[in-house]
Amino acid sequence: MQGKKQEILLTSKPGTDIFRESLMNMQEFTITYELVPGRGSGGKRLEKILQFAEDAKKDGRIKAFSITDNPGGHPALSPTSLGLDIQAMGISPLLHFSLKDKNRNMAESQLFECHRHDLLNLLVLGGDYPRDGYHGQAMPVFDLDSTQLLSLIDRLRHHSTVKKGAPGQAMDLPSMDFFAGCVVSPFKTLESEQVWQYVKLLTKVKCGARFVISQLGYDMIKFEELIDLIRDQQLSIPVIANVFVPNLAVARVMNQGKVPGVILPDNLLQRMESESRSEDKGEEARLLRAAGMVAVLREMGYAGIHLGGNNLDFDKISFLLDKAETFDGKELREEVHFPEPFTWYLKSDCSRKPRKQKLSFLFSLNDMVHSQVFDDKGKLYPMARKISLTALKNKYVNRLYTLFEHICKKLLFHCRMCGDCTLAEASYLCPQSGCPKKMINGPCGGSINGYCEIYPKERLCFWVRSFHRGPEPDCRDMHELDSLPPKDWSLDQTSSWINFFSGKDHNGRKHRDQS
């Protein structure tokens, strides 16, 4: 682990990036703090944020400010804008780079902008589903997912060549020394949610994530589960624990499941309700509890903590950090442990007894047909290939063939005819119609108790359904997956069968990339 840290540190210029240097130094416990810019370009809220940053700069313990990107799906000041202000103060900004509002071209354009201004520390995440904006709800984008963006960033970190035919024609791009991390939630209550979270984490690391920040939570066993997984997988990557300090009003909202992917257990809310009857309305109690969490997480072996919360000025954060330095993490673990009832745990529940693989009838039937038609060893493969390539050469036959495919797949899979089918990679469920964010490389982190963040308590998460329908990832042998590339939208409304056999879909692109 230490060797990897030293390797990464050598890529940065000494003294120019406090956050990167601190995180890669095994002797330091790195502290970051989350800033949430509001709607508008100025005002009292922004003034308070900048004053907080000035106070933190003088104190010196906070190594970076992470800056959210339209949190909650609502429009807010760009993280790049506030990041430049923070950078000018001599503090490292850590920009959230979410994908809900931008397509791949805008994402690449903003990466160029970040590199232009030396804003190199990025936290890559899908982002919350867009909510109300100008004249109603915004259209979600999600053109890339986090694994695909991490792959793009990793490519830009090395000398990248733009192929001939792109705007500007063929050209070599200079290497861009981004330091990009990812997020993961260890706080899922169901095996079908949690195993997918860990598999996707391993895939993100494979795609180039260089540090990890956890989702916020209050279950100490789950925190330990994540750090143990990183060790068991022998990953040389620093992990930062998210410590969020809610006030009572926010705790109530979180407890009701109104914050995507966040669980605040009833027993913690009850504790906070009781504390609110004190003279200071529970203010000191919430700070001491967070300080205790920091001490426990440091004892567990986390590389640092990511602080955030409501109604916190720097004096309160300073008090919290002072207390954390005096606390013994071993003694406080039970005091700050708030588990959600009936939660699935990797170590205890996964090791009890092997679970028999149960494949649904529809999965088995579809898989049998797919293997015969689309596997080059299948009996129907030569005929299907010949028919598809013949249809490709005649526009009238092509239209009839595409219409036939559309009718069949619409009835069977609610197909949207994206032209690049990933049914086989999702247990023969269609992500384009079944997942509001159209995730093709595993789930986002927004589900709660198995339900989709967009349809809470109404619709199961698409990837939870996939887990139970087909050959789910095995908790005893978790490993990274090959990230599927972004869809080529020039294929939209064309035949995915023709595109498969003519090598235009993701299978063909993957083969060309490997050769």
C-alpha positions in Angstrom: 0.0 0.0 0.0 2.8 2.4 0.9 4.6 1.7 -2.4 1.5 2.7 -4.4 1.2 5.9 -2.4 4.7 6.9 -3.2 4.2 6.2 -6.9 1.2 8.5 -7.1 2.8 11.2 -5.0 5.7 11.5 -7.5 3.2 12.5 -10.2 2.3 15.7 -8.4 4.4 18.8 -8.0 5.6 19.2 -4.3 3.9 21.9 -2.5 1.3 22.6 -5.1 -1.5 20.2 -4.0 -2.0 20.0 -0.3 -4.8 17.5 -0.6 -3.0 15.0 -2.8 0.2 15.2 -0.8 -1.6 14.7 2.5 -3.7 11.8 1.2 -0.7 10.0 -0.2 1.3 10.5 3.0 0.6 7.4 5.2 1.7 9.4 8.3 -1.2 12.0 7.8 -4.9 11.7 8.5 -6.5 13.8 5.8 -9.5 16.0 6.6 -11.7 17.4 3.9 -14.9 19.4 4.3 -17.9 19.7 2.0 -19.1 23.0 0.8 -22.6 23.3 -0.7 -22.9 26.5 -2.9 -26.5 27.6 -3.3 -28.5 29.0 -6.1 -27.1 32.3 -7.4 -23.7 33.9 -7.9 -23.3 35.6 -4.5 -25.2 36.6 -1.4 -24.8 35.9 2.3 -24.6 32.1 1.9 -21.6 32.4 -0.4 -20.0 35.0 2.0 -20.4 32.6 4.9 -18.7 29.8 2.8 -15.8 32.0 1.9 -15.4 33.1 5.5 -15.5 29.5 6.6 -12.7 28.7 4.1 -10.6 31.7 5.4 -10.9 30.4 9.0 -10.0 26.9 7.9 -7.0 28.1 6.0 -5.6 29.8 9.2 -6.3 26.6 11.2 -4.5 24.4 8.7 -6.2 21.0 9.5 -8.6 20.9 6.6 -6.6 19.9 3.5 -9.3 20.3 0.9 -12.8 21.6 0.4 -15.0 19.4 -1.7 -17.6 21.5 -3.7 -20.9 19.9 -4.7 -22.3 19.9 -8.2 -26.0 20.7 -8.2 -26.7 18.7 -5.1 -30.1 17.2 -4.8 -30.6 17.7 -8.5 -31.2 21.4 -8.1 -29.3 24.2 -9.9 -26.6 25.9 -8.0 -23.3 27.8 -8.5 -20.8 25.9 -10.5 -18.2 24.0 -8.5 -15.5 25.4 -10.9 -16.4 29.0 -10.0 -16.2 28.4 -6.2 -13.2 26.1 -6.7 -11.2 29.0 -8.2 -12.0 31.2 -5.2 -10.9 28.4 -2.8 -7.8 27.8 -4.8 -6.9 31.5 -4.6 -6.9 31.2 -0.9 -4.3 28.5 -1.0 -6.5 25.6 -0.2 -7.0 22.5 -2.4 -10.5 22.4 -4.0 -12.0 18.9 -4.7 -14.6 19.4 -7.3 -17.6 17.1 -7.5 -18.0 16.1 -11.1 -21.5 14.7 -11.6 -23.1 13.4 -14.8 -26.8 14.1 -14.5 -26.6 17.4 -16.3 -24.0 16.9 -19.0 -23.3 14.7 -22.0 -19.9 13.3 -22.9 -18.9 16.3 -24.9 -19.7 18.7 -22.2 -18.0 16.5 -19.7 -14.8 16.5 -21.8 -15.1 20.2 -22.3 -15.3 20.8 -18.5 -12.3 18.6 -18.0 -10.3 20.8 -20.3 -11.6 23.8 -18.3 -10.5 22.2 -15.0 -7.1 21.4 -16.4 -6.7 24.9 -17.8 -7.2 26.3 -14.2 -5.2 23.6 -12.4 -8.4 22.2 -10.8 -7.1 18.7 -10.9 -8.8 17.0 -7.9 -12.1 15.5 -8.9 -14.7 13.4 -7.2 -16.6 11.5 -9.9 -20.2 10.6 -9.3 -23.4 10.0 -11.2 -25.3 12.6 -9.2 -28.9 12.9 -7.9 -31.7 12.8 -10.4 -32.5 16.3 -11.7 -35.4 18.1 -9.9 -37.3 21.3 -10.4 -35.6 24.1 -12.3 -36.7 26.8 -14.8 -40.3 25.9 -15.9 -40.4 22.6 -14.2 -38.2 19.5 -13.9 -35.0 19.3 -16.0 -34.3 16.5 -18.4 -31.8 14.0 -17.0 -28.7 13.3 -19.1 -26.6 10.5 -17.7 -24.9 10.1 -21.0 -21.9 8.6 -19.2 -21.7 6.8 -15.9 -19.0 7.1 -13.3 -16.9 4.1 -14.6 -17.0 5.5 -18.2 -16.0 9.0 -17.0 -13.1 7.6 -14.9 -11.9 5.8 -18.0 -12.0 9.0 -20.0 -10.1 10.8 -17.2 -7.5 8.0 -17.0 -7.1 8.3 -20.8 -6.5 12.1 -20.5 -3.9 11.4 -17.8 -1.8 9.8 -20.5 -1.1 11.1 -24.0 -4.4 10.8 -25.8 -4.9 10.9 -29.5 -8.1 12.2 -31.1 -8.8 10.2 -34.2 -9.1 11.7 -37.6 -12.6 12.9 -38.5 -13.2 14.5 -35.1 -13.5 18.3 -34.9 -10.0 19.7 -35.4 -9.0 16.4 -37.1 -6.3 14.1 -35.7 -4.3 15.5 -32.9 -2.4 14.5 -29.7 -3.7 15.9 -26.4 -1.2 16.7 -23.7 -1.3 14.5 -20.6 -3.5 16.0 -17.9 -2.6 15.1 -14.3 -6.0 14.7 -12.8 -6.4 13.1 -9.4 -9.9 11.6 -9.6 -11.7 9.6 -7.0 -15.0 7.8 -6.7 -17.8 7.2 -4.1 -19.3 4.0 -2.7 -22.0 3.2 -0.2 -21.3 0.5 2.3 -24.7 1.2 4.0 -27.1 -0.8 1.8 -29.4 -3.0 3.8 -29.9 -5.8 1.2 -27.4 -8.2 -0.3 -28.7 -7.4 -3.8 -27.8 -3.8 -3.2 -24.6 -4.1 -1.3 -22.8 -6.7 -3.4 -23.5 -4.6 -6.5 -22.1 -1.5 -4.8 -18.8 -3.3 -4.0 -18.5 -4.9 -7.5 -19.0 -1.4 -9.0 -16.4 0.0 -6.6 -13.9 -2.5 -7.8 -14.7 -1.7 -11.4 -14.3 2.0 -10.7 -10.8 1.4 -9.3 -10.0 -0.7 -12.4 -11.1 2.3 -14.5 -8.8 4.7 -12.8 -10.2 5.9 -9.5 -7.3 6.9 -7.3 -9.1 7.4 -4.0 -12.5 6.5 -2.5 -14.9 8.5 -0.4 -17.8 6.6 1.3 -21.4 7.6 1.4 -22.5 9.1 4.8 -23.8 6.6 7.4 -23.9 5.7 11.0 -23.3 2.0 11.1 -19.7 1.3 12.4 -19.8 -2.3 11.3 -20.5 -1.2 7.7 -17.7 1.3 7.9 -15.3 -1.5 9.0 -16.7 -3.7 6.3 -15.6 -1.3 3.6 -12.1 -0.8 4.8 -11.8 -4.6 5.3 -12.9 -5.2 1.7 -10.2 -2.8 0.4 -7.6 -4.7 2.4 -8.9 -8.2 1.3 -8.8 -7.1 -2.3 -5.3 -5.9 -1.8 -6.1 -2.5 -3.3 -3.5 0.2 -2.8 -5.9 3.1 -2.7 -6.7 5.5 0.2 -10.3 5.5 1.5 -11.9 8.5 3.2 -14.9 8.0 5.5 -17.9 10.4 5.3 -18.9 11.9 8.6 -22.0 14.0 8.3 -23.3 16.1 11.2 -27.0 16.7 10.7 -29.2 19.0 12.8 -32.5 17.6 13.9 -34.5 19.0 11.0 -32.2 17.4 8.4 -32.1 14.2 10.5 -35.8 13.9 10.2 -35.7 14.3 6.5 -33.0 11.8 6.1 -34.8 9.3 8.4 -37.9 9.5 6.1 -35.7 8.4 3.2 -36.0 11.7 1.3 -32.2 12.0 0.6 -31.2 9.6 -2.1 -29.1 6.7 -0.8 -28.9 7.9 2.8 -30.2 6.0 5.8 -30.5 7.6 9.2 -31.8 4.9 11.6 -34.7 5.4 14.0 -32.5 4.9 17.1 -30.2 7.8 16.1 -33.2 10.0 15.4 -34.7 9.1 18.8 -31.4 10.0 20.4 -31.3 13.4 18.7 -34.9 14.1 19.6 -34.0 13.4 23.3 -30.9 15.6 23.0 -32.9 18.5 21.5 -34.6 19.0 24.9 -31.4 20.1 26.4 -30.5 23.8 27.0 -28.4 24.0 23.8 -31.0 22.1 21.7 -28.6 19.1 21.3 -25.8 21.2 19.6 -22.9 19.9 21.7 -24.2 16.3 21.6 -24.2 16.2 17.8 -20.6 17.6 17.6 -19.3 15.2 20.3 -20.9 12.2 18.5 -19.3 13.3 15.2 -15.9 13.7 17.0 -16.4 10.2 18.4 -17.0 8.8 14.9 -13.8 10.5 13.7 -11.8 8.9 16.4 -13.3 5.4 15.7 -12.8 5.7 11.9 -9.2 6.8 12.4 -8.7 3.7 14.6 -10.2 1.5 11.9 -7.5 2.6 9.5 -9.2 5.1 7.2 -6.9 7.5 5.4 -9.0 10.4 6.4 -12.5 11.8 6.9 -14.8 13.9 4.8 -16.8 16.2 7.0 -20.1 17.9 6.3 -23.2 19.1 8.0 -25.8 21.8 8.6 -25.5 25.1 10.4 -21.8 24.6 11.1 -19.4 27.5 11.4 -15.7 26.9 11.7 -15.7 27.3 15.5 -17.9 24.2 15.7 -15.7 22.2 13.4 -12.6 23.3 15.3 -14.3 22.1 18.5 -15.2 18.8 16.8 -11.7 18.2 15.6 -10.1 19.2 19.0 -12.3 16.6 20.8 -11.6 13.9 18.2 -7.9 14.2 18.9 -8.5 13.5 22.6 -10.9 10.6 22.2 -10.0 6.9 22.2 -11.6 5.3 19.2 -11.7 1.8 20.7 -13.7 2.9 23.7 -16.3 4.9 21.7 -17.3 2.4 19.0 -20.5 1.2 20.5 -21.5 4.8 21.6 -21.5 6.0 18.0 -22.8 2.8 16.3 -26.3 3.1 15.0 -27.2 0.1 12.8 -30.4 -0.2 10.7 -32.4 -3.3 11.7 -32.3 -6.4 9.4 -29.2 -5.1 7.6 -27.1 -7.6 5.5 -23.5 -7.7 6.4 -20.7 -9.1 4.2 -18.7 -10.9 6.8 -21.4 -12.5 8.9 -24.2 -13.1 6.5 -22.2 -14.1 3.4 -20.2 -16.7 5.3 -23.1 -18.5 6.9 -23.9 -21.0 4.2 -23.7 -21.1 0.4 -26.8 -19.9 -1.4 -28.1 -21.9 -4.2 -28.1 -20.1 -7.5 -31.7 -19.7 -8.7 -32.1 -18.6 -12.3 -35.6 -17.5 -13.4 -37.3 -19.3 -16.2 -37.3 -16.2 -18.4 -33.6 -15.7 -17.8 -32.8 -19.3 -18.7 -35.0 -19.2 -21.8 -33.5 -15.9 -23.1 -30.0 -17.0 -22.3 -30.5 -20.2 -24.3 -31.8 -18.3 -27.3 -29.1 -15.7 -27.1 -26.3 -18.3 -26.9 -27.7 -20.0 -30.1 -28.1 -16.8 -32.1 -25.4 -14.4 -30.9 -22.6 -16.7 -29.8 -20.4 -17.6 -32.7 -20.5 -21.2 -31.6 -24.4 -21.2 -31.6 -26.3 -23.3 -34.2 -28.3 -20.3 -35.4 -25.4 -17.9 -35.5 -24.4 -18.4 -39.1 -28.0 -18.0 -40.4 -28.7 -14.9 -38.2 -25.5 -13.3 -39.3 -26.2 -13.9 -42.9 -29.7 -12.5 -42.7 -28.5 -9.4 -40.7 -25.7 -8.5 -43.1 -28.1 -9.0 -46.1 -30.6 -6.6 -44.5 -27.7 -4.1 -44.0 -27.2 -3.8 -47.8 -30.9 -3.1 -48.7 -32.6 -0.1 -47.1 -36.1 -1.6 -47.6 -35.2 -5.0 -46.1 -33.4 -3.1 -43.4 -36.6 -1.2 -42.4 -38.7 -4.4 -42.3 -36.0 -6.2 -40.4 -35.7 -3.3 -37.9 -39.5 -3.1 -37.5 -39.6 -6.9 -36.8 -36.9 -6.6 -34.1 -38.7 -3.6 -32.6 -42.0 -5.4 -32.3 -40.4 -8.5 -30.8 -38.2 -6.7 -28.3 -40.9 -4.1 -27.4 -43.3 -6.9 -26.4 -40.7 -9.0 -24.6 -38.3 -6.4 -23.0 -40.0 -3.0 -23.4 -37.2 -2.1 -25.8 -36.4 1.5 -26.6 -34.4 0.6 -29.8 -31.1 2.2 -28.7 -29.3 0.2 -31.3 -26.7 -1.1 -28.9 -28.3 -3.8 -26.9 -27.1 -4.7 -23.4 -29.8 -7.1 -22.4 -27.3 -10.0 -22.0 -25.3 -8.0 -19.5 -28.3 -7.2 -17.4 -30.1 -10.5 -17.0 -32.2 -9.8 -20.0 -33.8 -6.7 -18.6 -33.5 -3.4 -20.5 -31.7 -0.6 -18.7 -33.0 2.0 -21.2 -36.6 1.3 -20.1 -36.0 -0.1 -16.6 -33.6 2.3 -15.1 -34.4 6.0 -14.9 -30.7 6.8 -15.1 -30.1 4.2 -17.8 -27.2 2.7 -15.9 -25.5 -0.1 -17.9 -22.5 -0.8 -15.6 -24.3 -1.5 -12.3 -26.4 0.7 -10.0 -26.0 4.2 -8.8 -25.9 4.7 -5.0 -29.4 6.2 -4.6 -31.5 3.2 -3.7 -32.9 2.7 -0.2 -33.9 -0.7 1.0 -33.9 -2.0 -2.5 -36.1 0.7 -4.0 -35.2 3.1 -6.8 -34.5 6.7 -5.7 -36.9 8.0 -8.3 -39.7 5.8 -7.3 -39.2 5.2 -3.5 -41.3 2.4 -2.1 -42.9 1.9 -5.5 -40.3 0.4 -7.9 -37.4 -1.9 -7.1 -34.0 -0.7 -8.2 -33.3 -2.1 -11.7 -30.1 -3.7 -10.6 -31.7 -5.3 -7.6 -34.2 -6.9 -10.1 -31.2 -8.0 -12.2 -29.5 -9.5 -9.2 -32.5 -11.8 -8.4 -33.3 -12.7 -12.0 -29.9 -13.9 -13.3 -26.4 -15.0 -12.3 -25.8 -12.4 -9.6 -22.3 -11.4 -8.4 -21.1 -13.8 -5.7 -20.4 -12.1 -2.3 -17.7 -14.8 -1.7 -15.8 -14.0 -4.9 -16.3 -10.4 -5.8 -14.3 -9.0 -8.6 -14.3 -6.1 -11.0 -16.2 -6.2 -14.2 -15.2 -4.9 -17.7 -16.9 -1.5 -17.9 -19.2 -1.3 -21.0 -18.3 1.7 -23.1 -20.8 4.6 -23.6 -23.5 4.1 -26.2 -22.9 5.4 -29.7 -26.2 7.4 -30.1 -25.8 7.5 -33.9 -27.1 4.0 -33.7 -30.4 5.0 -31.9 -33.5 3.6 -33.5 -31.5 1.2 -35.7 -31.4 -2.6 -35.5 -29.1 -3.8 -32.7 -29.0 -7.2 -34.4 -27.6 -5.7 -37.5 -25.2 -3.5 -35.5 -24.0 -6.6 -33.6 -23.2 -8.7 -36.6 -21.7 -5.7 -38.5 -19.4 -4.9 -35.5 -20.9 -1.4 -34.8 -22.2 -2.1 -31.2 -20.2 -2.2 -28.0 -19.0 -5.7 -28.7 -17.4 -4.7 -31.9 -15.9 -1.5 -30.4 -14.5 -3.6 -27.6 -12.9 -6.0 -30.1 -11.4 -3.1 -32.0 -10.0 -1.5 -28.9 -8.3 -4.8 -27.9 -6.8 -5.3 -31.3 
